[in-house]
Amino acid sequence: TVVRLDNPSATLVEEERVLLLQKGTNKVDFAWQGVRIDPDSIRIQILSHPRDVNLLSVSYPPNEDALVWEISSPQAWEEKIRISYILYNLDRLVTYKLLSDKKEKSVELQSYLVLRNLSGEDFDNSVFTLDYGAPFMTSIQHEGTKQMLFLKKSGVPVEKSFTFDSALLPWDPEKVEGNVGIPVKYIIKNDRQSGLGEFALWGGKARIFQDDGSGTTIFLGEDNASFVPAGEKMELLIGDSRDIVVTQRKMKDARINIRRNTTNGIILYDTEEIMEVKI
């Protein structure tokens, strides 16, 4: 069984089975009682003798989670087939753990896959694939949850960014009660120069740690990473810095080049502004 997790909204399952076909027309039942399958998505592919064995028809018994295939075979064969269908309630979450070096120049990036199975189906020794990373084999039962390390990259360059946004932060923090911090972000480029860039990175919760230089780590913060296509940047907010203070004042705000209409009303003007910013 191969389980594809590329689409976050639905899961594609492919199963290979062996049918004992008799010569002539065979009726093959496929049922999914208690399992959330999209009936319109069920497909069958003949593998052993695709030119000789033919699917004649598909029928759905009323009020049953089942279907019946009519398959014709020119002789008795053990026929390998592949059944594929869309399965609901088998979903996955992607989480990240970043460990920065003491100088905050590079990080070790770890990506974890969390499987949650509420589909009604048990999976034993099945192959799971995402659209990046290597496929892996595992088992997960109905109502089970499993977390696995899916991707690990060391020495990924990181840029530390401090952002003052005058639309969000007070211009003069000395006049504000309480502490005012400047948002701090880690920025990672999903490109080949960073050791990444082969695929998009799915969004998920990211926890950021830093090596303190004495063999232990410091928890810096956590953020929800958005979907990052190849070539784009992952920006993670790690908190506010109070080591930097930005004060912005408007020293001049005047109207110039005023244009008036025949009744002396102002219809057009320019503004001349002087801003003083202290960091």
PAZAPA-4460 file (N, C-alpha, C; in steps of 0.05 Angstrom, whole numbers, plus 32768, in hexadecimal, padded with zeros to 4 digits):
% residues 279
    n_x    n_y    n_z   ca_x   ca_y   ca_z    c_x    c_y    c_z   seq   type   mol
   8011   7FE8   8000   8000   8000   8000   8012   8019   8000     1      T     A
   800B   802C   7FEE   8019   8045   7FED   8005   805B   7FF3     2      V     A
   800C   806D   8006   7FFA   8083   800F   8008   809D   8007     3      V     A
   7FFB   80AC   7FF6   8006   80C6   7FED   7FF9   80DD   7FFC     4      R     A
   800A   80ED   8009   8001   8103   801A   8007   811E   800D     5      L     A
   8009   811F   7FF3   8010   8138   7FE6   7FFB   814E   7FE9     6      D     A
   7FE2   8146   7FE9   7FCB   8159   7FEB   7FC2   815A   8008     7      N     A
   7FC3   8171   8015   7FBB   8173   8031   7F9D   816E   8035     8      P     A
   7F8D   8170   8020   7F70   816D   8023   7F66   8150   8020     9      S     A
   7F75   8140   8012   7F6C   8124   800D   7F85   8113   8009    10      A     A
   7F82   80FA   800F   7F98   80E7   800E   7F93   80D2   7FF8    11      T     A
   7FA6   80CD   7FE7   7FA4   80B9   7FD2   7FB1   809F   7FDC    12      L     A
   7FA2   8089   7FDB   7FAB   806F   7FE4   7FAC   805C   7FCC    13      V     A
   7FC2   804E   7FC8   7FC5   803A   7FB3   7FCC   801F   7FBF    14      E     A
   7FBC   800B   7FB8   7FC1   7FF0   7FC2   7FC5   7FDD   7FAB    15      E     A
   7FD9   7FCC   7FAE   7FDD   7FB6   7F9A   7FD4   7F9C   7FA6    16      E     A
   7FC3   7F8E   7F97   7FB8   7F74   7FA1   7FBA   7F60   7F8A    17      R     A
   7FB5   7F47   7F91   7FB5   7F31   7F7D   7F99   7F24   7F7D    18      V     A
   7F8D   7F24   7F65   7F73   7F17   7F61   7F76   7EFC   7F55    19      L     A
   7F67   7EE9   7F5F   7F66   7ECE   7F52   7F4E   7ECE   7F3E    20      L     A
   7F55   7ED3   7F25   7F40   7ED5   7F11   7F3B   7EBA   7F04    21      L     A
   7F22   7EB5   7EFE   7F1A   7E9D   7EEF   7F16   7EA5   7ED2    22      Q     A
   7F17   7E92   7EC0   7F12   7E97   7EA4   7EF5   7EA1   7EA0    23      K     A
   7EF2   7EB7   7E92   7ED7   7EC3   7E8E   7ED4   7EDC   7E9E    24      G     A
   7EBB   7EE0   7EA7   7EB4   7EF9   7EB5   7EB5   7EF4   7ED3    25      T     A
   7EC3   7F05   7EE1   7EC7   7F03   7EFE   7EBA   7F1C   7F0B    26      N     A
   7EAD   7F17   7F22   7EA3   7F2D   7F32   7EB4   7F30   7F4B    27      K     A
   7EBE   7F48   7F4E   7ED1   7F4E   7F64   7EC4   7F64   7F75    28      V     A
   7EC1   7F5E   7F8F   7EB6   7F71   7FA2   7ECC   7F81   7FAF    29      D     A
   7EC6   7F9B   7FB3   7ED8   7FAD   7FC1   7EC7   7FBD   7FD5    30      F     A
   7ECB   7FBA   7FEF   7EBA   7FC6   8003   7ECC   7FD7   8016    31      A     A
   7EBF   7FEC   8021   7ECE   7FFD   8034   7EBC   8005   804B    32      W     A
   7EB0   7FF2   8058   7E9F   7FF8   806E   7EAE   8006   8085    33      Q     A
   7EA4   801D   808D   7EB1   802B   80A4   7EC9   803B   809C    34      G     A
   7ED0   803D   8082   7EE7   804B   8079   7EDE   8062   8067    35      V     A
   7EEA   807A   806B   7EE2   8092   805C   7EEF   8093   8041    36      R     A
   7EE3   8087   802D   7EEE   8087   8012   7EDB   8096   8000    37      I     A
   7EE6   80A5   7FED   7ED5   80B2   7FD8   7ECF   809D   7FC3    38      D     A
   7EB6   8094   7FC0   7EB0   807E   7FAD   7EB7   8086   7F90    39      P     A
   7EB4   809F   7F89   7EB9   80A7   7F6E   7ED7   80A7   7F67    40      D     A
   7EE8   80A4   7F7B   7F05   80A5   7F75   7F11   8089   7F72    41      S     A
   7F01   8074   7F76   7F0C   8059   7F76   7F13   8051   7F59    42      I     A
   7F2C   8048   7F55   7F35   803F   7F3B   7F43   8024   7F3E    43      R     A
   7F42   8014   7F28   7F50   7FFB   7F28   7F61   7FFA   7F0F    44      I     A
   7F7A   7FF0   7F12   7F8C   7FEE   7EFB   7F96   7FD1   7EF9    45      Q     A
   7F94   7FC5   7EE2   7F9E   7FAA   7EDD   7FBB   7FAB   7ED8    46      I     A
   7FCB   7F9C   7EE6   7FE8   7F9E   7EE4   7FF5   7F86   7ED6    47      L     A
   7FEC   7F6E   7EDC   7FFA   7F56   7ED1   7FF4   7F52   7EB3    48      S     A
   7FDB   7F53   7EAB   7FD3   7F4F   7E8F   7FC0   7F66   7E86    49      H     A
   7FCA   7F7E   7E84   7FB9   7F95   7E7E   7FAB   7F93   7E63    50      P     A
   7FB7   7F85   7E4F   7FAB   7F83   7E35   7F95   7F6D   7E33    51      R     A
   7F97   7F59   7E45   7F85   7F42   7E43   7F6E   7F43   7E57    52      D     A
   7F73   7F4E   7E6F   7F5F   7F50   7E84   7F51   7F6B   7E82    53      V     A
   7F37   7F6B   7E81   7F28   7F84   7E7D   7F13   7F88   7E93    54      N     A
   7F10   7FA1   7E9B   7EFB   7FA9   7EAD   7EE2   7FAF   7E9D    55      L     A
   7ECD   7FA0   7EA1   7EB5   7FA2   7E91   7EA1   7FB7   7E9D    56      L     A
   7E9E   7FB7   7EB7   7E8A   7FCA   7EC3   7E8F   7FCC   7EE1    57      S     A
   7E84   7FE2   7EEC   7E85   7FE6   7F09   7E68   7FEB   7F13    58      V     A
   7E60   7FDE   7F27   7E45   7FE2   7F33   7E48   7FE7   7F51    59      S     A
   7E35   7FF7   7F5B   7E35   7FFF   7F77   7E1B   7FF3   7F84    60      Y     A
   7E1D   7FE0   7F95   7E05   7FD6   7FA3   7DF8   7FEC   7FB3    61      P     A
   7DDE   7FED   7FB3   7DD0   8003   7FC2   7DD5   8001   7FE0    62      P     A
   7DD9   8019   7FEC   7DDB   801B   800A   7DF3   800B   8015    63      N     A
   7E08   8008   8005   7E1F   7FF9   800F   7E38   800A   8008    64      E     A
   7E4C   8008   8019   7E66   8014   8013   7E77   7FFF   8004    65      D     A
   7E6F   7FFA   7FEB   7E7C   7FE5   7FDC   7E77   7FE9   7FBE    66      A     A
   7E87   7FDC   7FAE   7E82   7FDB   7F91   7E8A   7FBF   7F87    67      L     A
   7E81   7FB9   7F6E   7E87   7F9F   7F62   7E93   7FA5   7F46    68      V     A
   7EAB   7F9A   7F42   7EB7   7F9C   7F27   7EB1   7F82   7F18    69      W     A
   7EA9   7F84   7EFF   7EA8   7F6D   7EED   7EC0   7F6D   7EDB    70      E     A
   7ED1   7F58   7EDE   7EEA   7F57   7ED1   7EEB   7F3E   7EC0    71      I     A
   7EF2   7F41   7EA6   7EF4   7F2A   7E94   7F11   7F21   7E91    72      S     A
   7F15   7F07   7E91   7F30   7EFC   7E8E   7F2F   7EE5   7E7A    73      S     A
   7F41   7EE4   7E67   7F41   7ECE   7E53   7F48   7EB3   7E5F    74      P     A
   7F55   7EB3   7E76   7F5C   7E9A   7E84   7F60   7E9F   7EA1    75      Q     A
   7F63   7E89   7EB0   7F67   7E8C   7ECD   7F83   7E96   7ED3    76      A     A
   7F84   7EAC   7EE1   7F9E   7EB9   7EE7   7F9E   7EC4   7F04    77      W     A
   7FB6   7EC6   7F0F   7FBA   7ED6   7F27   7FC2   7EF2   7F1C    78      E     A
   7FAF   7F05   7F1F   7FB3   7F1F   7F13   7FB9   7F34   7F28    79      E     A
   7FCF   7F42   7F24   7FD6   7F58   7F36   7FC7   7F71   7F2D    80      K     A
   7FBA   7F7F   7F40   7FAC   7F97   7F3A   7FB4   7FAD   7F4D    81      I     A
   7FAF   7FC6   7F45   7FB3   7FDD   7F57   7F99   7FEB   7F5B    82      R     A
   7F91   7FEF   7F74   7F79   7FFE   7F7A   7F81   8019   7F87    83      I     A
   7F76   802F   7F7D   7F7B   8049   7F88   7F61   8057   7F8F    84      S     A
   7F63   8068   7FA4   7F4B   8076   7FAD   7F53   808D   7FBF    85      Y     A
   7F42   80A1   7FC2   7F45   80B7   7FD4   7F3A   80B0   7FEF    86      I     A
   7F4B   80B3   8004   7F43   80AC   801F   7F43   80C5   8030    87      L     A
   7F2D   80C8   803F   7F2A   80DF   8051   7F32   80D8   806D    88      Y     A
   7F38   80EE   807C   7F3F   80EC   8099   7F59   80DD   809F    89      N     A
   7F6A   80DB   808B   7F86   80D3   8090   7F96   80EC   8088    90      L     A
   7F9D   80FC   809B   7FA9   8115   8095   7FC5   8117   80A1    91      D     A
   7FD3   812C   809A   7FEE   8130   80A4   7FF3   814D   80AB    92      R     A
   8004   8151   80BE   800E   816B   80C6   802C   816B   80C2    93      L     A
   8037   8182   80BB   8053   8186   80B9   805C   8199   80CE    94      V     A
   8070   8192   80DE   807B   81A4   80F2   8099   81A7   80ED    95      T     A
   80A4   81BC   80F8   80C0   81C2   80F4   80CE   81C7   810F    96      Y     A
   80E7   81BF   8110   80F8   81C6   8127   8112   81D2   811B    97      K     A
   8119   81EA   8125   8131   81F8   811B   8144   81FC   8133    98      L     A
   815D   81F3   8130   8171   81F7   8144   8187   8209   8139    99      L     A
   8188   8222   8144   819C   8236   813A   81B6   8232   8149   100      S     A
   81CC   8239   813B   81E6   8239   8149   81E7   8252   815B   101      D     A
   81FC   8254   816B   81FE   8269   817F   81FF   8285   8171   102      K     A
   820C   8287   815A   820F   82A0   814C   81F7   82A7   813A   103      K     A
   81E4   8295   8139   81CC   8299   8129   81D2   829E   810C   104      E     A
   81E4   828D   8101   81EB   828F   80E5   81DF   8278   80D4   105      K     A
   81DA   8262   80E1   81CF   824B   80D3   81BE   823B   80E7   106      S     A
   81AD   822A   80DB   819B   8219   80EB   819B   81FD   80E1   107      V     A
   8194   81EB   80F3   818E   81CF   80EB   816F   81CE   80E9   108      E     A
   8166   81C7   80D1   8149   81C7   80CB   813F   81AA   80CB   109      L     A
   812C   81A5   80DC   811F   818A   80DE   8102   818D   80D8   110      Q     A
   80F8   817B   80C7   80DB   817B   80C0   80CF   8161   80C9   111      S     A
   80B9   8163   80D7   80AC   814B   80E2   8091   8148   80D4   112      Y     A
   8089   812F   80CF   806F   8129   80C4   805F   811C   80D9   113      L     A
   8047   8127   80DF   8035   811B   80F3   801D   8110   80E4   114      V     A
   8019   80F5   80E6   8003   80E8   80D9   7FEC   80E4   80EE   115      L     A
   7FD4   80E9   80E5   7FBC   80E5   80F6   7FA8   80D5   80E6   116      R     A
   7FA2   80BD   80F0   7F91   80AB   80E1   7F75   80A8   80EE   117      N     A
   7F61   80B5   80E3   7F46   80B1   80EB   7F34   80A7   80D4   118      L     A
   7F41   8099   80C1   7F33   8091   80A9   7F23   8078   80AC   119      S     A
   7F28   8068   80C1   7F1B   804E   80C5   7F2B   8037   80B9   120      G     A
   7F41   803D   80AC   7F52   8028   80A0   7F6C   8026   80AF   121      E     A
   7F76   800D   80B2   7F90   8008   80BE   7FA4   8004   80A8   122      D     A
   7FBC   800F   80AC   7FD2   800D   8098   7FE9   7FFE   80A5   123      F     A
   7FF0   7FE8   809A   8006   7FD8   80A4   801D   7FD7   8090   124      D     A
   8035   7FE0   8098   804C   7FE0   8086   8046   7FED   806B   125      N     A
   803B   8005   806C   8034   8013   8054   8049   8028   804E   126      S     A
   804C   8030   8035   805E   8044   802C   8050   805F   802B   127      V     A
   805B   8073   8039   804F   808E   8039   8062   80A1   802A   128      F     A
   8056   80B1   8019   8066   80C5   800A   805A   80E0   800D   129      T     A
   806C   80F4   8010   8064   8110   800E   8071   811A   7FF4   130      L     A
   806D   8133   7FED   8079   813D   7FD4   8096   8146   7FD8   131      D     A
   80A1   8141   7FEF   80BE   8144   7FF2   80C8   8131   8007   132      Y     A
   80E2   812D   8008   80ED   8119   801A   80EA   80FD   800F   133      G     A
   80F7   80EA   801B   80F6   80CF   8012   80DD   80C1   801C   134      A     A
   80D1   80AF   800C   80BB   809E   8016   80C3   808E   802E   135      P     A
   80B1   8088   803F   80B7   8077   8057   80A1   8063   805C   136      F     A
   80A8   804E   8069   8095   8039   806F   808F   8039   808D   137      M     A
   8075   8037   8093   806C   8037   80AF   8051   802A   80B1   138      T     A
   8048   8026   80C9   802D   801C   80CE   801E   8030   80E0   139      S     A
   8005   8034   80DA   7FF4   8045   80EB   7FD8   803A   80EB   140      I     A
   7FCD   8036   8103   7FB3   802B   8106   7F9E   8041   8107   141      Q     A
   7F85   8039   8103   7F6F   804C   8106   7F6F   8059   8122   142      H     A
   7F6B   8073   8123   7F6C   8084   813A   7F89   8087   8145   143      E     A
   7F9C   8080   8135   7FB8   8083   813E   7FC5   809D   8134   144      G     A
   7FDA   80A6   8142   7FE9   80BE   813B   8006   80B6   813C   145      T     A
   8016   80BF   8129   8032   80B9   8128   8042   80D1   811D   146      K     A
   8059   80D6   812A   806B   80EB   8121   8085   80E0   8118   147      Q     A
   808F   80EA   8101   80A8   80E0   80F6   80B9   80F7   80EC   148      M     A
   80D4   80F4   80F0   80E7   8107   80E4   80E7   8102   80C6   149      L     A
   80E1   8117   80B7   80DE   8114   809A   80F4   8121   808A   150      F     A
   8100   8136   8095   8114   8145   8086   8127   8151   809B   151      L     A
   8141   8150   8095   8155   815C   80A7   816C   8168   8096   152      K     A
   8170   8182   809A   8185   8191   808C   8195   81A1   80A0   153      K     A
   81B0   819E   809F   81C2   81AD   80B1   81CF   81C4   80A1   154      S     A
   81D8   81D8   80B0   81E6   81EE   80A4   81D6   81FF   8091   155      G     A
   81BC   8201   8096   81AB   8212   8085   81AF   822F   808D   156      V     A
   81B8   8241   807B   81BD   825D   8083   81A3   826A   808C   157      P     A
   81A5   827C   80A0   818E   828A   80AB   8195   82A7   80AD   158      V     A
   8181   82B8   80A7   8184   82D5   80AA   8172   82DE   80C0   159      E     A
   817D   82EF   80D2   816D   82F9   80E8   8164   8315   80E0   160      K     A
   814A   8319   80E1   813E   8332   80D8   812F   8340   80EE   161      S     A
   8134   835B   80F1   8125   836C   8103   8114   837F   80F2   162      F     A
   80FA   8380   80F8   80E8   8390   80E7   80D8   83A4   80F8   163      T     A
   80DB   83BE   80F2   80CA   83D2   80FD   80B6   83DA   80E9   164      F     A
   809C   83D8   80EF   8086   83DF   80DD   8077   83F5   80EB   165      D     A
   8078   840D   80DF   806B   8424   80EC   804D   8422   80EC   166      S     A
   8042   8410   80DC   8025   840C   80DD   801C   83FA   80F4   167      A     A
   802F   83EC   8100   8028   83D9   8115   8034   83E1   8130   168      L     A
   804B   83EF   8130   8059   83F5   8149   8057   8412   814F   169      L     A
   8059   8419   8169   8058   8436   8171   8070   8445   8167   170      P     A
   806C   845E   815E   8082   846E   8154   8095   8477   816A   171      W     A
   808A   847C   8182   809B   8485   8198   8096   8471   81B0   172      D     A
   80A6   845C   81B2   80A1   8448   81C7   80A3   8453   81E3   173      P     A
   80B1   846A   81E7   80B4   8475   8202   809A   8480   820D   174      E     A
   8087   8485   81FB   806D   848F   8203   8058   8479   8207   175      K     A
   8060   8460   8204   804E   844A   8206   8054   843B   8220   176      V     A
   803E   8434   822E   8042   8424   8247   8049   8407   823F   177      E     A
   805C   83FD   824D   8065   83E1   8248   807B   83E0   8233   178      G     A
   8085   83C9   8230   809C   83C5   821E   8093   83C3   8201   179      N     A
   80A3   83CE   81EF   809E   83CD   81D2   80B6   83BF   81C5   180      V     A
   80B0   83A8   81B8   80C6   8399   81AB   80C4   839A   818D   181      G     A
   80DB   8395   8180   80DD   8394   8163   80DB   8377   815B   182      I     A
   80C8   836F   814A   80C5   8353   8142   80DF   8349   8135   183      P     A
   80E6   8330   813D   80FF   8324   8133   80F7   830A   8124   184      V     A
   8102   8307   810C   80FC   82EF   80FC   8115   82E1   80F4   185      K     A
   8113   82C6   80F1   8127   82B7   80E3   811D   82B3   80C6   186      Y     A
   812E   82B8   80B3   8127   82B5   8097   8139   829F   808A   187      I     A
   812D   828B   807F   813B   8276   8071   8132   8275   8054   188      I     A
   8145   8273   8042   813F   8272   8026   813D   8255   801D   189      K     A
   8126   824F   8011   8122   8233   8006   812F   8232   7FEA   190      N     A
   8149   8232   7FE9   8157   8230   7FD0   816F   821D   7FD2   191      D     A
   817C   8219   7FBB   8193   8206   7FBA   81AA   8210   7FCA   192      R     A
   81AF   822A   7FCB   81C6   8235   7FDA   81C3   822F   7FF8   193      Q     A
   81AB   822C   8001   81A6   8226   801D   81A5   8208   8023   194      S     A
   81A9   81F7   800E   81A6   81DB   8011   818A   81D1   800F   195      G     A
   8178   81E2   8007   815B   81DB   8004   8154   81E0   7FE6   196      L     A
   813C   81E9   7FE1   8134   81F1   7FC6   812B   81DC   7FB3   197      G     A
   812C   81C2   7FBB   8124   81AD   7FA9   8106   81AA   7FA8   198      E     A
   80F8   81B4   7FBC   80DB   81B1   7FBE   80D0   81C7   7FD0   199      F     A
   80B5   81CA   7FCF   80A8   81DD   7FE1   80A7   81D1   7FFD   200      A     A
   80A7   81E3   8011   80A4   81DB   802D   8088   81E1   8036   201      L     A
   807A   81CD   8040   805F   81D1   8049   805E   81E2   8063   202      W     A
   8048   81EF   8067   8045   81FF   807E   8040   81EE   8097   203      G     A
   8047   81F8   80AE   8044   81EA   80C7   8051   81F9   80DE   204      G     A
   804B   81F0   80F6   8056   81FD   810E   8074   81F8   810F   205      K     A
   8083   820D   8115   80A0   820C   8117   80A9   8215   8133   206      A     A
   80BA   8205   813F   80C6   820D   8159   80E3   8212   8155   207      R     A
   80ED   8229   8160   8108   8231   815B   8118   8231   8175   208      I     A
   8130   8224   8174   8142   8222   818B   815D   822D   8182   209      F     A
   816D   8233   8197   8188   823D   8192   819C   822F   81A4   210      Q     A
   81B3   8228   8198   81C9   821C   81A7   81D5   8232   81B9   211      D     A
   81D6   822D   81D3   81E1   8242   81E5   81FF   8240   81E8   212      D     A
   820C   822D   81DB   8229   822B   81DC   8233   821A   81F3   213      G     A
   8222   8210   8204   822A   8200   821A   821E   81E4   821A   214      S     A
   8215   81DC   8202   820A   81C1   81FF   81EC   81BF   8203   215      G     A
   81DF   81D5   8209   81C2   81D5   820D   81B6   81E9   81F9   216      T     A
   819B   81EA   81F9   818E   81FB   81E5   817B   820F   81F4   217      T     A
   8175   8225   81E6   8163   8239   81EF   814B   8239   81DC   218      I     A
   8133   823A   81E8   811B   823C   81D7   8116   8259   81D0   219      F     A
   8116   825F   81B6   8113   827A   81AD   80F6   8281   81A8   220      L     A
   80E6   826F   819E   80CA   8274   8198   80BF   8261   8184   221      G     A
   80A6   8266   817C   8099   8255   8168   8087   8266   8157   222      E     A
   8083   825D   813E   8073   826B   812B   8067   8257   8118   223      D     A
   8052   825F   8109   8046   824E   80F5   8052   8255   80DA   224      N     A
   8061   8243   80CF   806E   8248   80B5   8059   8245   809F   225      A     A
   8059   8256   808B   8047   8255   8075   8053   8243   805F   226      S     A
   8044   823C   804B   804D   822C   8035   8063   823C   8026   227      F     A
   807A   822F   8022   8092   823C   8016   8099   822E   7FFC   228      V     A
   8092   8239   7FE5   809B   822E   7FCB   80B9   822E   7FC9   229      P     A
   80C4   821E   7FB7   80E1   821E   7FB1   80E9   8239   7FA7   230      A     A
   80FF   8244   7FB2   8108   825E   7FAB   80FE   8275   7FBC   231      G     A
   80EA   8270   7FCD   80DF   8284   7FDF   80EB   8282   7FFB   232      E     A
   80E2   8294   800D   80ED   8295   8028   80D9   828B   803D   233      K     A
   80E4   827E   8051   80D5   8277   8069   80DB   828C   807E   234      M     A
   80C7   829A   8088   80CB   82AE   809D   80BE   82A5   80B6   235      E     A
   80CD   82A4   80CC   80C3   829A   80E5   80C8   82AF   80FB   236      L     A
   80B2   82B8   8107   80B4   82CB   811D   80BD   82BD   8137   237      L     A
   80D2   82C7   8143   80DD   82BB   815B   80D8   82CC   8174   238      I     A
   80CC   82E4   8170   80C6   82F4   8188   80CC   8311   8182   239      G     A
   80CD   8321   8197   80D3   833E   8195   80ED   8344   81A3   240      D     A
   80FD   8355   8196   8116   835E   81A2   8112   8379   81B0   241      S     A
   811C   837C   81C8   811C   8395   81D6   8137   83A1   81D8   242      R     A
   814B   8396   81C9   8165   83A1   81C7   8166   83B8   81B4   243      D     A
   8152   83BA   81A2   8150   83CF   818E   8138   83E0   8194   244      I     A
   813B   83FA   8193   8125   840C   8197   8123   841F   817E   245      V     A
   810C   8420   8172   8108   8432   815B   80F4   8448   8164   246      V     A
   80FD   8461   8160   80EC   8478   8165   80E8   8488   814B   247      T     A
   80CF   848D   8143   80CA   849B   812A   80B9   84B3   8130   248      Q     A
   80C1   84CA   8127   80B2   84E3   812B   80AF   84F2   8110   249      R     A
   8098   84FE   810D   8094   850F   80F6   809B   852C   80FD   250      K     A
   80B0   8536   80F0   80BA   8551   80F7   80AD   8567   80E6   251      M     A
   80A3   855F   80CF   8096   8573   80BE   8081   8565   80AD   252      K     A
   806A   8573   80AA   8054   8569   809A   8046   8581   808E   253      D     A
   804E   8589   8076   8043   85A1   806A   8038   859C   804F   254      A     A
   8023   85AC   8048   8018   85AB   802D   8026   85C0   801B   255      R     A
   802E   85B6   8004   803B   85C8   7FF0   802F   85C4   7FD5   256      I     A
   8035   85D7   7FC3   802A   85D5   7FA7   800C   85D2   7FA7   257      N     A
   7FFF   85E3   7FB7   7FE2   85E1   7FBA   7FD4   85EB   7FA0   258      I     A
   7FC0   85DC   7F97   7FB0   85E5   7F80   7F94   85E9   7F89   259      R     A
   7F88   85FF   7F80   7F6C   8605   7F88   7F5A   8608   7F70   260      R     A
   7F40   8605   7F75   7F2D   8609   7F60   7F23   8626   7F60   261      N     A
   7F10   862C   7F4F   7F06   8648   7F4D   7EF9   8653   7F66   262      T     A
   7EF0   8640   7F77   7EE4   864A   7F90   7EF8   8649   7FA7   263      T     A
   7F12   8646   7FA0   7F28   8646   7FB4   7F29   862D   7FC5   264      N     A
   7F1B   8617   7FBC   7F1D   85FE   7FCA   7F36   85EE   7FC2   265      G     A
   7F43   85E0   7FD4   7F5B   85D1   7FCE   7F53   85B7   7FBF   266      I     A
   7F5F   85B4   7FA8   7F59   859C   7F98   7F72   858A   7F95   267      I     A
   7F89   8595   7F9A   7FA2   8585   7F96   7FB8   8592   7FA5   268      L     A
   7FC9   8580   7FB1   7FE0   858B   7FBF   7FF5   8574   7FC3   269      Y     A
   800D   857B   7FC8   8022   8569   7FCF   8027   856C   7FED   270      D     A
   8034   8558   7FF9   803C   855A   8015   805A   8558   8017   271      T     A
   8065   8567   8029   8081   8565   8030   8084   855C   804D   272      E     A
   8090   8545   8050   8092   8539   806B   80AF   8534   8072   273      E     A
   80B6   8537   808A   80D1   8530   8094   80CD   851D   80AC   274      I     A
   80D9   8506   80A9   80D7   84F1   80BE   80F2   84EE   80CB   275      M     A
   80F2   84ED   80E5   810B   84E8   80F4   8108   84CC   8101   276      E     A
   811A   84BB   80FA   811A   849F   8105   8134   849A   8114   277      V     A
   8131   8492   812C   8149   848B   813C   8148   846D   8143   278      K     A
   815E   845F   813E   8160   8443   8144   8177   843F   8158   279      I     A
***
